Amino acid sequence: MDLILLSVLFVFVGIVLIIIGTIIKAEEIEKGEESENKEKEEKKIKGGGIILIGPVPIVISNDKKLLEALLIIVIAILIIYLLYYLEIF
């Protein structure tokens, strides 16, 4: 698999995930307006991100479960890079 094709694939998957997340959040907000009148509750915002600078991953999160999921994603990405570099993939 060509490295350019792999990078385009990652960009495409990222864009699709952003669109899906936006749609899901919009539906939650729509449903939340109805339930907001019934009762107000404090919500915790959980967030995280992955920054890849060359082969060095930086994982940021404020939730332990989300951090574990992001670490699994980083490990999978690094394995794909390694397999590509060794010309196995």
N, C-alpha and C positions, 0 to 999 in steps of 0.2 A: 504494500500500500504506500503510495507516495505521501511524503510528509506534508505537502501542500494540501492534499485531499484530506488528510487527517486533521489538519488545523481548521479547514473549512467545515468539516464535520463537527468539530467541537464548537465552533462559532454558531453553526446552525442549531445544534442541540441547546446551547445557551439561550438563543433567541426564542426558541420554542418554549423552554422552561419559563422565561420571563413572561411570555404571552399567557401561558397557562396559569401562572401565579397571579397575573393581573386579573384574569377572568374569575378565578376563585375568590380573590379578595373583593372584587366588585359584587359578587353574589353574597358574600358574607356581610358586606356593608348594607346591601339591600335588605337582607333578612334582619340585620342588626337594628335598622331604623324602627322596625315593628316592635322588637323586643326591648328597645331602649326606653320606650315609653312605659313598659311594664315594670321594669326594675333596672337599676344601674348597678353594675358590678365593676370592680377594678380588674383590668386585664393586664397581664404581664406580656410585654413584647419580647419575643425571642428572635435573635438574629445571629447571623454568622457569615463568614466568607472565606474564600480560598484565594490566596495570591501566590502565583507561581513566578518566581524570578529565576529563569533558567531551570535548573533541576532542583532548586531549593523551594520547598513549599512553606508558606506561612498561613496558618489556620487561625482564624479569629472567631470566637463565639462567646455568648454570655449564658449558654445553657449546656449542661454536661451531655445530654443525649444528642443534641445537635452537633456538638463537638465530635462525638464518637462517629456520627454519620459522615461528617465532613472528612474525618481522618480516613475512613474507609474509602471515600471517593478519591482522596489524594493518593492513597496507596494503589488503587486501581489505575489511576492515570499514570503514576510512575512506573507501574509494571508494564503498561502499554508502551510507554516511551522506551523502557529497557528492552522489551521484546523487539521493538522497531529498530533500535540501535544495534542489537545483536543480529539483525536480519532474520529473525525467526518468524516475525509477523508480517 
